[in-house]
């Protein structure tokens, strides 16, 4: 397999309990990311090689960038808008049963948002339409996780971590409907648990493997193209950033909260992680994230 990347660099040496949802903000030239359990939003600024805590809030599973550049946080049954200076405004609440939370989220090209939710033993997938309508479109998942769209916008990938499967749906851009679910790939149990995802400019699928110390790149036909290994065991999510989107950023996690998912035989004393790594790619670049356009009073 080709090794068209430089060695991973630890650019934000933090101790995030569950470091997730790294997302590049082009206007701010900043990588934003969260600590789910810590309820914090952080920023890494490549131009100054610095990182900072932006705000502390409720448990937050994921976020999108709104059309106006603010961040839309999907939290413990509530939504909040965060300006880039860290000020918060709660815009919705009571969206999930008590003590449940959102997990990974993604905006589509029309400004809708698909949001996974962890609700006891039944993970669900919701669609937030731009007019404020919220629709539960699927249930029965273990842990709904990383999502991504094909470059031609006819398909969407969706991760369910518990069965180690990445699914593929037919996606209708006009209606937002997801249909004809089938298995795209299944990760062997001894290689880790599929978590966060990113789709690059060629339409290849990158998935971070929790308890796998790596990120895998799959071709659209499901064949494995390459792997990027990291020094942290709990690789949680992956995205592309930088001015030309040729830097891959990988978030990692320090918490033992998901040890029940650890593959058999894995050394429980390995370095879990907790920081943000950058991998400079050669000949591979990402795609800009779509912006959410949800409207609130």
C-alpha positions as CSV (number, residue, x, y, z in Angstrom):
1,X,0.0,0.0,0.0
2,X,1.4,3.5,-0.8
3,X,2.8,5.6,2.0
4,X,2.0,9.0,0.6
5,X,2.0,10.8,3.9
6,X,4.4,12.2,6.5
7,X,4.7,10.9,10.0
8,X,1.9,12.0,12.4
9,X,2.6,15.2,14.4
10,X,0.9,15.8,17.8
11,X,-0.2,19.4,17.3
12,X,-2.5,19.7,20.2
13,X,-1.2,17.7,23.2
14,X,-4.4,17.7,25.2
15,X,-6.1,15.0,27.4
16,X,-9.5,15.1,25.7
17,X,-11.8,12.4,27.3
18,X,-13.5,11.8,24.0
19,X,-11.9,14.0,21.3
20,X,-14.3,14.2,18.4
21,X,-15.7,16.1,15.3
22,X,-12.6,17.9,14.1
23,X,-13.8,20.3,11.4
24,X,-11.9,22.8,9.4
25,X,-13.3,26.4,9.3
26,X,-11.9,28.0,6.2
27,X,-12.7,31.7,7.0
28,X,-11.2,31.4,10.5
29,X,-8.3,29.2,9.1
30,X,-8.9,27.1,12.3
31,X,-9.6,23.5,13.2
32,X,-12.4,23.3,15.7
33,X,-13.0,20.1,17.7
34,X,-14.8,19.0,20.9
35,X,-14.4,16.9,24.0
36,X,-17.8,15.1,24.2
37,X,-17.7,14.2,27.8
38,X,-15.8,17.3,28.9
39,X,-18.5,19.5,27.2
40,X,-15.8,21.7,25.7
41,X,-15.1,23.2,22.3
42,X,-11.4,23.8,21.3
43,X,-9.5,25.4,18.4
44,X,-6.2,24.7,16.8
45,X,-4.7,27.5,14.7
46,X,-2.0,26.2,12.3
47,X,-0.7,29.7,11.4
48,X,0.5,30.2,15.0
49,X,0.8,26.5,15.9
50,X,-1.4,27.2,18.9
51,X,-4.5,25.7,20.4
52,X,-7.0,27.0,22.9
53,X,-10.2,26.3,24.8
54,X,-13.0,28.2,23.1
55,X,-15.9,27.5,25.5
56,X,-17.2,25.0,28.1
57,X,-20.8,24.0,27.7
58,X,-23.1,21.0,28.0
59,X,-22.1,17.5,26.8
60,X,-21.8,18.0,23.0
61,X,-21.8,15.0,20.5
62,X,-21.0,17.0,17.4
63,X,-21.4,20.2,15.5
64,X,-21.8,21.7,12.0
65,X,-20.7,25.1,10.6
66,X,-23.8,27.3,9.9
67,X,-24.0,29.3,6.8
68,X,-23.1,32.5,8.7
69,X,-19.9,30.8,10.1
70,X,-21.1,30.1,13.6
71,X,-21.0,26.6,15.0
72,X,-24.2,24.7,15.7
73,X,-23.7,22.4,18.6
74,X,-25.7,19.2,19.0
75,X,-25.8,18.4,22.7
76,X,-27.7,16.5,25.4
77,X,-31.1,16.9,23.7
78,X,-30.5,20.6,23.0
79,X,-29.0,22.7,20.3
80,X,-26.8,25.8,20.8
81,X,-25.3,28.3,18.5
82,X,-21.7,29.3,19.3
83,X,-20.0,32.4,17.8
84,X,-16.3,32.1,17.0
85,X,-15.5,34.1,20.2
86,X,-17.2,31.4,22.3
87,X,-20.5,33.1,23.2
88,X,-23.4,30.6,23.3
89,X,-27.1,30.8,22.6
90,X,-29.4,27.9,23.3
91,X,-31.8,27.6,20.4
92,X,-33.7,24.3,21.0
93,X,-34.2,21.8,23.9
94,X,-36.1,18.7,24.8
95,X,-35.2,17.0,21.6
96,X,-34.2,13.7,23.2
97,X,-35.3,11.7,26.2
98,X,-33.6,12.5,29.6
99,X,-29.9,11.7,29.8
100,X,-29.5,11.0,26.1
101,X,-27.3,12.8,23.7
102,X,-26.4,13.4,20.1
103,X,-23.3,11.8,18.6
104,X,-21.9,12.4,15.1
105,X,-23.6,14.9,12.8
106,X,-23.2,16.1,9.3
107,X,-24.7,18.9,7.1
108,X,-25.9,18.0,3.6
109,X,-25.6,20.3,0.5
110,X,-29.1,21.7,1.0
111,X,-28.3,22.8,4.6
112,X,-30.1,19.9,6.4
113,X,-28.4,18.1,9.2
114,X,-28.3,14.3,9.9
115,X,-27.7,13.6,13.5
116,X,-27.0,10.3,15.2
117,X,-28.3,10.0,18.8
118,X,-27.4,7.6,21.6
119,X,-30.6,6.5,23.4
120,X,-29.9,3.6,25.6
121,X,-29.6,0.4,23.5
122,X,-31.2,1.9,20.5
123,X,-29.2,4.4,18.5
124,X,-31.2,6.6,16.2
125,X,-30.6,8.8,13.1
126,X,-32.5,12.1,12.8
127,X,-32.9,14.5,10.0
128,X,-33.2,18.2,10.8
129,X,-34.7,20.1,7.8
130,X,-34.0,23.8,7.2
131,X,-37.6,24.7,8.2
132,X,-37.1,23.3,11.7
133,X,-38.8,19.9,11.1
134,X,-37.1,17.1,12.9
135,X,-37.7,13.5,11.6
136,X,-36.5,10.2,13.1
137,X,-35.5,8.3,10.0
138,X,-33.9,5.1,11.5
139,X,-33.6,3.4,14.8
140,X,-32.1,0.2,16.1
141,X,-28.4,1.1,15.6
142,X,-25.8,0.4,18.3
143,X,-23.7,3.6,18.2
144,X,-24.5,5.8,15.2
145,X,-21.3,7.4,14.1
146,X,-19.3,8.9,11.1
147,X,-21.1,9.9,7.9
148,X,-20.1,11.3,4.5
149,X,-21.5,12.0,1.0
150,X,-20.3,10.7,-2.3
151,X,-18.8,13.4,-4.6
152,X,-21.7,13.0,-7.0
153,X,-24.2,13.5,-4.1
154,X,-26.2,10.3,-4.9
155,X,-25.0,8.3,-1.8
156,X,-24.3,8.7,1.9
157,X,-22.1,6.5,4.0
158,X,-23.1,5.8,7.6
159,X,-21.2,4.1,10.4
160,X,-22.7,1.9,13.1
161,X,-19.8,1.2,15.5
162,X,-21.2,-1.7,17.5
163,X,-21.5,-4.2,14.6
164,X,-18.3,-2.7,13.1
165,X,-20.2,-1.8,9.9
166,X,-20.2,1.1,7.5
167,X,-23.4,1.3,5.4
168,X,-24.2,2.9,2.2
169,X,-27.5,4.6,1.4
170,X,-29.0,6.0,-1.8
171,X,-29.4,9.7,-1.0
172,X,-32.0,12.0,-2.6
173,X,-30.7,15.5,-2.5
174,X,-34.1,17.0,-3.3
175,X,-36.0,15.3,-0.4
176,X,-33.2,14.3,1.9
177,X,-34.5,10.7,1.9
178,X,-32.1,7.8,2.6
179,X,-33.0,4.5,1.0
180,X,-31.7,1.1,0.0
181,X,-29.3,0.5,2.9
182,X,-26.6,-2.0,2.3
183,X,-23.2,-2.9,3.9
184,X,-20.3,-1.0,2.4
185,X,-17.6,-2.7,4.5
186,X,-17.2,-4.4,7.8
187,X,-14.1,-3.9,10.0
188,X,-12.6,-7.0,11.5
189,X,-13.0,-7.0,15.3
190,X,-9.3,-7.3,15.9
191,X,-8.6,-4.1,13.9
192,X,-10.7,-1.7,15.9
193,X,-14.1,-0.1,15.9
194,X,-15.2,2.3,13.0
195,X,-15.8,5.7,14.4
196,X,-15.5,9.2,12.7
197,X,-15.3,9.5,8.9
198,X,-14.3,11.8,6.1
199,X,-14.6,11.6,2.3
200,X,-11.8,12.9,0.2
201,X,-11.8,14.7,-3.1
202,X,-11.5,11.4,-5.0
203,X,-14.5,10.0,-3.2
204,X,-12.4,7.6,-1.1
205,X,-13.6,6.9,2.4
206,X,-11.5,7.5,5.5
207,X,-12.6,5.9,8.8
208,X,-10.9,6.3,12.2
209,X,-10.7,3.0,14.1
210,X,-11.2,3.3,17.9
211,X,-8.9,0.9,19.6
212,X,-7.2,0.5,16.3
213,X,-4.4,3.1,16.3
214,X,-5.1,3.9,12.7
215,X,-7.2,5.4,10.0
216,X,-8.2,3.3,6.9
217,X,-8.8,4.6,3.4
218,X,-11.3,2.6,1.3
219,X,-11.9,2.9,-2.4
220,X,-15.5,3.5,-3.5
221,X,-15.7,-0.2,-4.5
222,X,-15.0,-1.2,-0.8
223,X,-11.4,-2.3,-1.3
224,X,-8.8,-1.2,1.2
225,X,-6.5,1.4,-0.3
226,X,-4.2,2.3,2.6
227,X,-3.8,2.7,6.3
228,X,-2.2,5.5,8.4
229,X,-1.0,4.4,11.8
230,X,-0.9,6.7,14.8
231,X,0.8,6.4,18.2
232,X,-2.6,6.6,20.1
233,X,-4.8,3.6,20.4
234,X,-8.2,5.5,20.6
235,X,-8.3,7.2,17.2
236,X,-11.8,8.7,17.1
237,X,-12.3,10.9,14.1
238,X,-10.7,12.3,10.9
239,X,-11.0,15.3,8.7
240,X,-9.0,17.4,6.2
241,X,-7.9,20.9,6.8
242,X,-5.4,23.6,5.9
243,X,-5.7,26.2,3.1
244,X,-5.6,23.5,0.4
245,X,-7.2,20.7,2.5
246,X,-4.1,18.5,2.3
247,X,-3.5,18.2,6.0
248,X,-5.3,15.3,7.6
249,X,-6.3,15.8,11.3
250,X,-7.1,12.9,13.6
251,X,-8.7,13.3,17.0
252,X,-7.9,10.9,19.8
253,X,-9.4,10.1,23.2
254,X,-8.0,9.5,26.7
255,X,-11.1,8.1,28.4
256,X,-11.7,4.4,29.3
257,X,-15.5,4.9,28.9
258,X,-15.7,2.7,25.8
259,X,-13.5,-0.1,26.9
260,X,-16.3,-2.5,26.4
261,X,-15.6,-2.1,22.7
262,X,-11.9,-3.0,23.0
263,X,-11.0,-5.9,20.7
264,X,-9.9,-9.1,22.4
265,X,-6.2,-9.4,23.0
266,X,-5.5,-5.6,22.8
267,X,-3.1,-4.4,25.4
268,X,-5.3,-2.4,27.9
269,X,-2.2,-0.5,29.0
270,X,-1.4,1.1,25.6
271,X,-1.4,4.9,25.2
272,X,-5.0,5.8,24.6
273,X,-4.5,9.3,23.3
274,X,-6.4,12.6,24.0
275,X,-4.7,15.0,21.6
276,X,-5.0,16.1,17.9
277,X,-2.6,14.7,15.3
278,X,-1.8,16.2,11.9
279,X,-0.7,14.1,9.0
280,X,0.6,15.9,5.9
281,X,-0.7,14.1,2.9
282,X,0.9,14.0,-0.6
283,X,-1.5,13.8,-3.6
284,X,-4.6,13.5,-1.5
285,X,-6.9,16.3,-0.4
286,X,-10.2,16.7,1.3
287,X,-13.4,18.5,0.4
288,X,-15.0,21.5,2.1
289,X,-17.7,20.6,4.6
290,X,-21.3,21.5,3.7
291,X,-22.8,24.3,5.8
292,X,-26.0,23.8,7.8
293,X,-28.8,26.3,7.2
294,X,-31.2,25.5,10.1
295,X,-33.3,28.5,11.1
296,X,-34.1,29.5,14.7
297,X,-36.2,32.3,16.2
